């Protein structure tokens, strides 16, 4: 292997190794949600993002706009929750856990949408 190619491989390897902890740090952990406090919210979907690393919707509840963290797309698809079920304007019921720091965000455990109940975790 030529020296320039070996240097490129080494530099790429170092960059990948250094970036792995950053991507893990950037994604929130589940410990920031209060698993002892279940919330149930029935509301109209205000915005929706059916994407990875997990889907998200926003809903208005109790005078706030809540961000609802759903599951990864593959899991939602496998369990029968289509993007159309959580699209803007649809009425959903979200059962999940609020953030411990008071941020208006819910980690959804279950969602009732499109006439079906889907377990997300």
VOGU-3710 file (C-alpha; in Angstrom, 3 decimals, decimal comma):
1> xxxxxxxxxx> 0,000/0,000/0,000  1,453/3,398/-0,956  2,310/5,807/1,893  -0,400/8,308/0,867  -3,081/5,617/0,913  -1,878/4,320/4,312  -2,045/7,850/5,721  -5,574/8,284/4,377  -6,696/5,003/5,972  -5,089/5,977/9,299
11> xxxxxxxxxx> -6,632/9,466/9,254  -10,075/8,060/8,403  -9,841/5,507/11,210  -8,871/8,163/13,750  -11,704/10,448/12,606  -14,266/7,654/12,941  -13,028/6,695/16,400  -13,182/10,291/17,591  -16,637/10,945/16,157  -18,350/7,901/17,719
21> xxxxxxxxxx> -18,492/9,354/21,260  -19,791/12,668/19,894  -22,728/11,036/18,124  -23,600/9,031/21,243  -23,393/12,187/23,365  -25,573/14,165/20,948  -28,493/11,732/21,265  -30,452/12,127/24,485  -30,671/9,222/26,913  -33,882/7,792/28,298
31> xxxxxxxxxx> -32,809/8,681/31,867  -33,922/12,259/31,233  -37,572/11,098/31,292  -39,607/10,433/34,447  -40,655/6,761/34,141  -42,595/7,091/37,401  -44,919/9,729/35,936  -47,091/8,569/33,045  -48,818/11,204/30,904  -51,754/10,626/28,588
41> xxxxxxxxxx> -52,365/13,312/25,992  -55,082/13,297/23,337  -54,505/15,998/20,762  -54,289/16,936/17,117  -50,863/16,488/15,487  -49,402/19,929/14,852  -46,216/18,792/13,073  -44,760/15,404/12,203  -41,361/13,992/11,252  -41,376/10,303/10,340
51> xxxxxxxxxx> -37,600/9,832/10,278  -34,605/8,259/12,003  -33,145/8,051/14,568  -36,780/8,251/15,742  -39,990/9,842/14,626  -41,365/12,940/16,326  -44,636/14,799/16,441  -45,735/17,960/18,194  -49,082/18,463/19,869  -50,665/21,252/21,890
61> xxxxxxxxxx> -51,581/20,299/25,461  -52,217/22,321/28,631  -51,148/25,597/27,022  -47,823/24,259/25,698  -46,570/22,732/22,492  -45,192/19,291/23,381  -42,564/17,441/21,380  -43,371/13,720/21,362  -40,468/11,335/20,750  -41,663/8,238/18,915
71> xxxxxxxxxx> -39,774/5,060/17,952  -37,391/4,449/15,038  -39,146/4,225/11,655  -38,385/0,504/11,207  -40,048/-0,321/14,535  -43,099/1,839/13,804  -43,474/0,244/10,364  -43,082/-3,271/11,802  -45,752/-2,598/14,413  -48,212/-1,081/11,953
81> xxxxxxxxxx> -47,858/2,648/12,607  -47,673/4,337/9,218  -46,584/7,922/8,613  -50,159/8,729/7,563  -51,415/7,675/11,025  -49,423/10,454/12,709  -49,615/13,114/10,006  -50,551/16,742/10,636  -54,187/17,163/11,622  -54,720/13,585/12,866
91> xxxxxxxxxx> -55,998/13,084/16,405  -53,695/10,852/18,461  -53,535/9,679/22,049  -49,993/9,482/23,396  -49,110/7,582/26,561  -45,590/8,223/27,764  -43,176/9,876/30,148  -42,393/13,601/30,456  -38,863/14,971/30,746  -37,583/15,406/34,279
101> xxxxxxxxxx> -36,257/18,922/33,616  -39,681/20,398/32,798  -39,090/20,638/29,039  -42,367/20,065/27,173  -41,320/16,712/25,738  -42,757/13,213/26,092  -41,082/9,880/25,355  -44,003/7,936/23,906  -44,420/4,352/25,088  -47,687/3,787/23,259
111> xxxxxxxxxx> -49,754/5,692/20,751  -53,337/5,327/19,657  -53,603/6,530/16,083  -55,459/5,543/12,965  -57,830/3,373/14,998  -55,110/1,173/16,479  -52,945/1,022/19,586  -49,226/0,640/18,885  -46,566/-0,192/21,474  -43,468/1,838/20,626
121> x> -40,896/0,451/23,077
//
